Amino acid sequence: MSDFSNDIRDAFSGAAVEILTELGETVTYSNRGSASVTLYAAVDDITKTIGDNIGIQIESSEANFTLARTLNSSGTVIFPPTNGVSNGDEITFGSIIYTITDFSFDSTGAIFDLRCDRRQARRVI
C-alpha cells in the first residue's frame, strides 16, 4: 500500500473511531485464540427468533456490527488483528457472544462490517 493510501485509510479510520466513540457502544472482539480487545462499534439490526422443533427450543439471534481500524495509545493496530478478520471469530455485546458469519470492509481497509449470529438450543419439558 502506498503512503498516500495509508494516509487515506488512517484518516478514514480515525474519523470513524471518533464517531463510534460518540455512539458509546462497546464490544469485545476475539480472534482465533488471540487476546480479546474492547472496541467501539455501531450495533445494528439485532433480530431474535425462537422456534420449537420436536421438543427442543431453538433461539437464534443475528446482529450487524460496524468497527473501524483501531490503534492503541502507543499507535499499534489492535483491530483488525494481525492474522485478519475471519468467519468464526467472536463478538461479545452485552453478555451475548455472537459468531462472525460474514464480513466486508471498505476499499481503504478502514471500516469493517461484520454479520454475526448466535444459536442456542434447549430441551423443552
C-alpha positions, 0 to 999 in steps of 0.5 A: 500500500502506498503512503498516500493510501495509508494516509487515506485509510488512517484518516478514514479510520480515525474519523470513524473511531471518533464517531463510534466513540460518540455512539458509546457502544462497546464490544469485545472482539476475539480472534482465533485464540488471540487476546480479546480487545474492547472496541467501539462499534455501531450495533445494528439490526439485532433480530431474535427468533425462537422456534420449537422443533420436536421438543427442543427450543431453538433461539437464534439471534443475528446482529450487524456490527460496524468497527473501524481500524483501531490503534492503541495509545502507543499507535499499534493496530489492535483491530483488525488483528494481525492474522485478519478478520475471519468467519468464526471469530467472536463478538461479545455485546452485552453478555451475548457472544455472537459468531462472525458469519460474514464480513466486508470492509471498505476499499481503504481497509478502514471500516469493517462490517461484520454479520454475526449470529448466535444459536442456542438450543434447549430441551423443552419439558 
